[in-house]
Amino acid sequence: MTLRIGMTSVTDKDNHPRILVTVATYNERENLPLLLDEIQQYAPDADVLVIDDNSPDGTGQWCEEQAKATPQLHCLHREGKLGLGTAIVAGMQYALSHGYDYVLNMDADFSHHPRYLPDLIAGMNPAESQARDVMIGSRYIDGGKIEGWGFKRHFMSKAINFYSRWLLWLSPKDCSGSFRCYRTELLKKVDLTKIRSRGYSFQEEILWLCRRADARMAETPITFADRERGVSKIDNGEALSALWIIFSLGLRNLLPG
């Protein structure tokens, strides 16, 4: 696989944490310009990495052109649609190799609104004695909610979260959402090359790996709003694959090591 990276230098701003916001895209040309404006408003010191899977709608080309005039924007182009999990891993690896302190992942479709970025970032280090390794934008703690879903999606989401928490011994209430901030020092303890999930089960698998690395996790409430533009990428086959991967990881909890 050939990767083409358009980037500029990363600078340390007054010794503040160096933050990379990663956004995986496939046909998000309509959303991306608006999203980048909002990220700039709420996290002006953060860099942004767009990981595009060769979107037919020109998302990657737009990002590449915009990056020429936007020092904080970087683009990583992949050969095709390789899965959300592998895209997030690519973003994590980029953050590790470029010396960022935090890597914060969010969706491109405004289901994760950038107004919550300050809460996720601040929650990483509320006090030196309480520093966190993972902050989760949570739909399922007090103050969190979901807008635009019907009964079926609510039921499936709550069921997968119960299933994951029980099998994987996870403490967060929202294990399936992808709006998260990770400390890169923690990610250095996780072998990202061994992650099995290519799709949506990545969210549970990475939390399982973080738990096994003794990660300190916390949640902050968000309102998750269903996308207004574009098309959702999940399908039934991927959902079934996620159930199997989570089950197999749960079995490993019973094994030593």
LINDA-V809698 format. One record per residue. RES is the residue in three letters. SS is DSSP state (a for helix, b for strand, c for the rest). PSI is psi as a letter, one per 40 degrees, with the letter a starting at -180 (* if undefined). Layout:
[[RES;SS;PSI] [RES;SS;PSI]]
This chain:
[[MET;c;h] [THR;c;h] [LEU;c;h] [ARG;b;h] [ILE;b;h] [GLY;b;h] [MET;c;i] [THR;c;i] [SER;c;i] [VAL;c;h] [THR;c;i] [ASP;c;h] [LYS;c;g] [ASP;c;f] [ASN;c;e] [HIS;c;i] [PRO;c;h] [ARG;c;h] [ILE;b;h] [LEU;b;h] [VAL;b;h] [THR;b;h] [VAL;b;h] [ALA;b;h] [THR;b;i] [TYR;c;h] [ASN;c;f] [GLU;c;f] [ARG;a;d] [GLU;a;d] [ASN;a;d] [LEU;a;d] [PRO;a;d] [LEU;a;d] [LEU;a;d] [LEU;a;d] [ASP;a;d] [GLU;a;d] [ILE;a;d] [GLN;a;d] [GLN;a;d] [TYR;a;d] [ALA;c;g] [PRO;c;d] [ASP;c;e] [ALA;c;i] [ASP;b;i] [VAL;b;h] [LEU;b;h] [VAL;b;h] [ILE;b;h] [ASP;b;h] [ASP;c;f] [ASN;c;f] [SER;c;h] [PRO;c;d] [ASP;c;e] [GLY;c;e] [THR;a;d] [GLY;a;d] [GLN;a;d] [TRP;a;d] [CYS;a;d] [GLU;a;d] [GLU;a;d] [GLN;a;d] [ALA;a;d] [LYS;c;d] [ALA;c;e] [THR;c;g] [PRO;c;d] [GLN;c;e] [LEU;b;h] [HIS;b;i] [CYS;b;h] [LEU;b;h] [HIS;b;h] [ARG;c;i] [GLU;c;d] [GLY;c;a] [LYS;c;g] [LEU;c;e] [GLY;c;i] [LEU;a;d] [GLY;a;d] [THR;a;d] [ALA;a;d] [ILE;a;d] [VAL;a;d] [ALA;a;d] [GLY;a;d] [MET;a;d] [GLN;a;d] [TYR;a;d] [ALA;a;d] [LEU;a;d] [SER;a;e] [HIS;c;e] [GLY;c;f] [TYR;c;i] [ASP;c;d] [TYR;b;i] [VAL;b;h] [LEU;b;h] [ASN;b;h] [MET;b;i] [ASP;c;i] [ALA;c;e] [ASP;c;e] [PHE;c;e] [SER;c;d] [HIS;c;h] [HIS;c;h] [PRO;a;e] [ARG;a;e] [TYR;a;e] [LEU;a;d] [PRO;a;d] [ASP;a;d] [LEU;a;d] [ILE;a;d] [ALA;a;d] [GLY;a;e] [MET;c;d] [ASN;c;g] [PRO;c;d] [ALA;c;i] [GLU;a;d] [SER;a;e] [GLN;a;f] [ALA;c;h] [ARG;c;i] [ASP;c;d] [VAL;b;h] [MET;b;h] [ILE;b;h] [GLY;b;h] [SER;b;h] [ARG;c;e] [TYR;c;e] [ILE;c;i] [ASP;c;h] [GLY;c;e] [GLY;c;i] [LYS;b;i] [ILE;b;h] [GLU;b;h] [GLY;c;e] [TRP;c;i] [GLY;c;a] [PHE;a;d] [LYS;a;d] [ARG;a;d] [HIS;a;d] [PHE;a;d] [MET;a;d] [SER;a;d] [LYS;a;d] [ALA;a;d] [ILE;a;d] [ASN;a;d] [PHE;a;d] [TYR;a;d] [SER;a;d] [ARG;a;d] [TRP;a;d] [LEU;a;d] [LEU;a;e] [TRP;c;f] [LEU;c;i] [SER;c;d] [PRO;c;i] [LYS;c;d] [ASP;c;g] [CYS;c;e] [SER;c;e] [GLY;c;i] [SER;c;e] [PHE;c;g] [ARG;b;i] [CYS;b;h] [TYR;b;i] [ARG;b;h] [THR;a;d] [GLU;a;d] [LEU;a;d] [LEU;a;d] [LYS;c;d] [LYS;c;e] [VAL;c;h] [ASP;c;g] [LEU;a;d] [THR;a;e] [LYS;a;e] [ILE;c;h] [ARG;c;d] [SER;c;h] [ARG;c;d] [GLY;c;b] [TYR;c;d] [SER;c;e] [PHE;a;d] [GLN;a;d] [GLU;a;d] [GLU;a;d] [ILE;a;d] [LEU;a;d] [TRP;a;d] [LEU;a;d] [CYS;a;d] [ARG;a;d] [ARG;a;e] [ALA;c;e] [ASP;c;f] [ALA;c;i] [ARG;c;h] [MET;b;i] [ALA;b;i] [GLU;b;i] [THR;b;i] [PRO;b;i] [ILE;c;i] [THR;b;h] [PHE;b;h] [ALA;b;h] [ASP;c;i] [ARG;c;i] [GLU;c;d] [ARG;c;i] [GLY;c;a] [VAL;c;h] [SER;c;i] [LYS;c;e] [ILE;c;i] [ASP;c;i] [ASN;a;d] [GLY;a;d] [GLU;a;d] [ALA;a;d] [LEU;a;d] [SER;a;d] [ALA;a;d] [LEU;a;d] [TRP;a;d] [ILE;a;d] [ILE;a;d] [PHE;a;d] [SER;a;d] [LEU;a;d] [GLY;a;d] [LEU;a;d] [ARG;a;d] [ASN;c;d] [LEU;c;e] [LEU;c;i] [PRO;c;i] [GLY;c;*]]
